[in-house]
Amino acid sequence: MLQKARDALRGFASEADAVILQRFFKTGPGEYGEGDRFLGVRVPATRKVARMFRAMPLADAQALLTSEIHEERLLALLILIGRYQRGTADQKRGIFDLYLANTRHINNWDLVDVSAEHVVGAHLWDKSRAPLSNLARSADIWERRIAVMATFHFIKKNQFDETLRIAELLLSDSHDLIHKAVGWMLREIGKRDLDAEEDFLRRHHQHMPRTMLRYAIEKFPEDKRRRYLLKGRGNGGRATDPRSRE
């Protein structure tokens, strides 16, 4: 089944898209995705392959997750998410453990963002949140991003305390990919409870990295955004995954 999945994925590959993706995901020397390799498969096609191989054995999914090919790792994560959602309690625990044992392969922001809430967040919903603190304090950028993105699961259930706690741990983080993730989650809180977001911002906006603040207040009225930005610091921007094109 493993080879069949790899072959199916390559059936959607595009050399032109691979060149674009390798540039977009910063795979050059010294960049955060240094050395990563792409087939040039768009996300909708990868999801289609994941549905085709939804019953893939976990050993095969783990083999994909350790691949040097980015889309194979994404495929593995999509399969693991489906297996987790359909699994028994023991199976879910096994997938959660597999995920945390392989974070070194969940090593770009798209891989984290597609999976963390559905495996880590979902698993810890009714359990100790201690693993999130460990991840947030990690020296590895992707583990820190997993920590905050996992809390999206809690936000969608209108539980914000864990996100705010992790956000405080990451306020002094030096990487803009963490600034963007924290700001995004603060914005998601604001969509559901503006008072909760603004209480956090009143206490921390003067010390937040500019990118984090910009993401957090993106949907605020212009005059309110200006007031926050005048007291903030730093700078930043955003990007959109070109593979999302249908």
Number of C-alpha atoms within 10 A of each C-alpha: 12 15 10 10 21 15 12 18 23 16 13 14 18 14 12 10 17 18 14 14 23 20 12 15 20 16 17 14 9 9 10 17 18 13 14 17 18 22 22 22 22 22 18 13 19 23 16 15 21 24 15 13 19 17 14 18 14 17 10 14 24 18 13 24 26 17 15 14 14 25 25 24 22 26 27 27 26 24 23 30 23 16 20 22 13 11 15 11 10 10 15 20 15 14 21 21 13 15 21 17 10 13 17 14 20 24 21 20 19 12 21 24 18 16 21 26 25 23 26 24 25 20 21 19 16 8 10 9 16 10 13 25 16 12 21 23 16 14 9 13 21 23 23 25 26 28 33 31 29 28 29 26 22 20 22 13 11 12 16 23 13 19 24 20 13 21 24 15 15 21 17 13 18 11 11 17 20 27 26 23 24 28 24 23 25 28 24 19 25 19 14 16 14 14 12 16 21 18 11 14 18 10 10 15 21 16 15 23 25 23 24 30 30 26 22 27 23 13 13 15 9 10 9 11 16 13 10 18 18 9 12 20 16 13 13 14 11 10 6 7 12 14 17 10 8 8
